[in-house]
């Protein structure tokens, strides 16, 4: 496989994970704000 293709795919995976982490932390912040 072409290394450039591999790297591009890894970047997409990392971006997806970052997006999920951001959503999760935002959800936690909202829950904490509602709890207080």
DSSP file (Angstrom, degrees, kcal/mol; ACC not computed):
  #  RESIDUE AA STRUCTURE BP1 BP2  ACC     N-H-->O    O-->H-N    N-H-->O    O-->H-N    TCO  KAPPA ALPHA  PHI   PSI    X-CA   Y-CA   Z-CA
    1    1 A X              0   0    0      0, 0.0     2,-0.3     0, 0.0     3,-0.0   0.000 360.0 360.0 360.0 149.0    0.0    0.0    0.0
    2    2 A X     >  -     0   0    0      1,-0.1     4,-2.0     2,-0.0     3,-0.2  -0.514 360.0-139.4 -70.8 132.5    1.1    3.6   -0.7
    3    3 A X  H  > S+     0   0    0     -2,-0.3     4,-2.9     1,-0.2     5,-0.2   0.860 102.0  58.3 -62.4 -34.4    2.4    5.2    2.5
    4    4 A X  H  > S+     0   0    0      1,-0.2     4,-2.4     2,-0.2    -1,-0.2   0.906 106.1  48.8 -63.4 -38.9    0.7    8.5    1.6
    5    5 A X  H  > S+     0   0    0     -3,-0.2     4,-2.3     2,-0.2    -1,-0.2   0.919 111.5  50.2 -64.3 -41.9   -2.6    6.7    1.5
    6    6 A X  H  X S+     0   0    0     -4,-2.0     4,-2.3     2,-0.2    -2,-0.2   0.933 111.4  47.7 -61.2 -47.2   -1.9    5.1    4.9
    7    7 A X  H  X S+     0   0    0     -4,-2.9     4,-2.3     1,-0.2    -1,-0.2   0.905 110.7  51.5 -62.6 -41.9   -0.9    8.4    6.4
    8    8 A X  H  X S+     0   0    0     -4,-2.4     4,-2.0     1,-0.2    -1,-0.2   0.916 110.1  49.5 -61.8 -41.9   -4.1   10.1    5.1
    9    9 A X  H  X S+     0   0    0     -4,-2.3     4,-2.3     1,-0.2    -1,-0.2   0.907 109.6  51.5 -64.5 -40.4   -6.2    7.3    6.5
   10   10 A X  H  X S+     0   0    0     -4,-2.3     4,-2.6     1,-0.2    -1,-0.2   0.897 107.6  53.1 -62.7 -39.4   -4.5    7.7    9.9
   11   11 A X  H  X S+     0   0    0     -4,-2.3     4,-2.6     1,-0.2    -1,-0.2   0.903 108.5  49.9 -62.8 -40.1   -5.1   11.4    9.9
   12   12 A X  H  X S+     0   0    0     -4,-2.0     4,-2.5     2,-0.2    -1,-0.2   0.921 110.7  49.5 -63.7 -42.6   -8.8   10.8    9.3
   13   13 A X  H  X S+     0   0    0     -4,-2.3     4,-2.5     1,-0.2    -2,-0.2   0.925 111.9  48.3 -62.1 -43.8   -8.9    8.3   12.1
   14   14 A X  H  X S+     0   0    0     -4,-2.6     4,-2.7     1,-0.2    -1,-0.2   0.914 110.8  50.9 -62.8 -42.5   -7.2   10.8   14.4
   15   15 A X  H  X S+     0   0    0     -4,-2.6     4,-2.4     1,-0.2    -1,-0.2   0.907 110.2  50.0 -62.8 -40.9   -9.6   13.6   13.4
   16   16 A X  H  X S+     0   0    0     -4,-2.5     4,-2.4     2,-0.2    -1,-0.2   0.925 111.2  48.5 -62.3 -44.5  -12.6   11.3   14.1
   17   17 A X  H  X S+     0   0    0     -4,-2.5     4,-2.7     1,-0.2    -2,-0.2   0.923 110.8  50.2 -63.1 -43.2  -11.3   10.5   17.5
   18   18 A X  H  X S+     0   0    0     -4,-2.7     4,-2.5     1,-0.2    -1,-0.2   0.914 110.1  51.2 -60.2 -42.1  -10.6   14.1   18.3
   19   19 A X  H  X S+     0   0    0     -4,-2.4     4,-2.4     1,-0.2    -1,-0.2   0.918 111.2  47.3 -61.4 -44.0  -14.2   14.9   17.3
   20   20 A X  H  X S+     0   0    0     -4,-2.4     4,-2.5     1,-0.2    -1,-0.2   0.898 111.5  51.0 -65.3 -39.8  -15.6   12.2   19.5
   21   21 A X  H  X S+     0   0    0     -4,-2.7     4,-2.5     2,-0.2    -2,-0.2   0.905 110.3  49.4 -64.0 -40.5  -13.5   13.4   22.4
   22   22 A X  H  X S+     0   0    0     -4,-2.5     4,-2.4     2,-0.2    -2,-0.2   0.931 112.1  48.0 -64.1 -45.5  -14.6   17.0   22.0
   23   23 A X  H  X S+     0   0    0     -4,-2.4     4,-2.4     1,-0.2    -2,-0.2   0.916 112.4  49.5 -60.9 -42.7  -18.3   15.8   21.8
   24   24 A X  H  X S+     0   0    0     -4,-2.5     4,-2.3     1,-0.2    -2,-0.2   0.913 111.9  46.9 -64.8 -42.8  -17.8   13.7   24.9
   25   25 A X  H  X S+     0   0    0     -4,-2.5     4,-2.3     2,-0.2    -1,-0.2   0.870 111.8  51.2 -69.1 -35.5  -16.2   16.5   26.9
   26   26 A X  H  X S+     0   0    0     -4,-2.4     4,-2.3     2,-0.2    -1,-0.2   0.916 110.1  49.8 -64.8 -41.4  -18.8   19.0   25.9
   27   27 A X  H  X S+     0   0    0     -4,-2.4     4,-2.4     1,-0.2    -2,-0.2   0.910 110.7  49.6 -63.7 -41.6  -21.5   16.5   27.0
   28   28 A X  H  X S+     0   0    0     -4,-2.3     4,-2.6     1,-0.2    -1,-0.2   0.910 109.9  51.4 -62.5 -41.5  -19.8   16.0   30.4
   29   29 A X  H  X S+     0   0    0     -4,-2.3     4,-2.3     1,-0.2    -1,-0.2   0.901 110.2  49.1 -63.3 -40.2  -19.6   19.8   30.8
   30   30 A X  H  X S+     0   0    0     -4,-2.3     4,-2.3     2,-0.2    -1,-0.2   0.919 111.0  49.8 -64.9 -42.2  -23.3   20.2   30.1
   31   31 A X  H  X S+     0   0    0     -4,-2.4     4,-1.8     1,-0.2    -2,-0.2   0.911 111.6  48.6 -63.3 -41.4  -24.1   17.4   32.6
   32   32 A X  H  X S+     0   0    0     -4,-2.6     4,-1.4     1,-0.2    -1,-0.2   0.902 110.8  50.7 -65.1 -39.8  -22.0   19.0   35.3
   33   33 A X  H  < S+     0   0    0     -4,-2.3    -1,-0.2     1,-0.2    -2,-0.2   0.884 111.9  47.6 -65.8 -37.3  -23.6   22.4   34.6
   34   34 A X  H  < S+     0   0    0     -4,-2.3    -1,-0.2     1,-0.2    -2,-0.2   0.823 107.6  57.8 -70.6 -30.3  -27.0   20.9   34.9
   35   35 A X  H  <        0   0    0     -4,-1.8    -1,-0.2     1,-0.2    -2,-0.2   0.808 360.0 360.0 -71.9 -29.7  -26.0   19.0   38.1
   36   36 A X     <        0   0    0     -4,-1.4    -1,-0.2    -3,-0.1    -2,-0.2   0.483 360.0 360.0 -82.8 360.0  -25.1   22.2   40.0
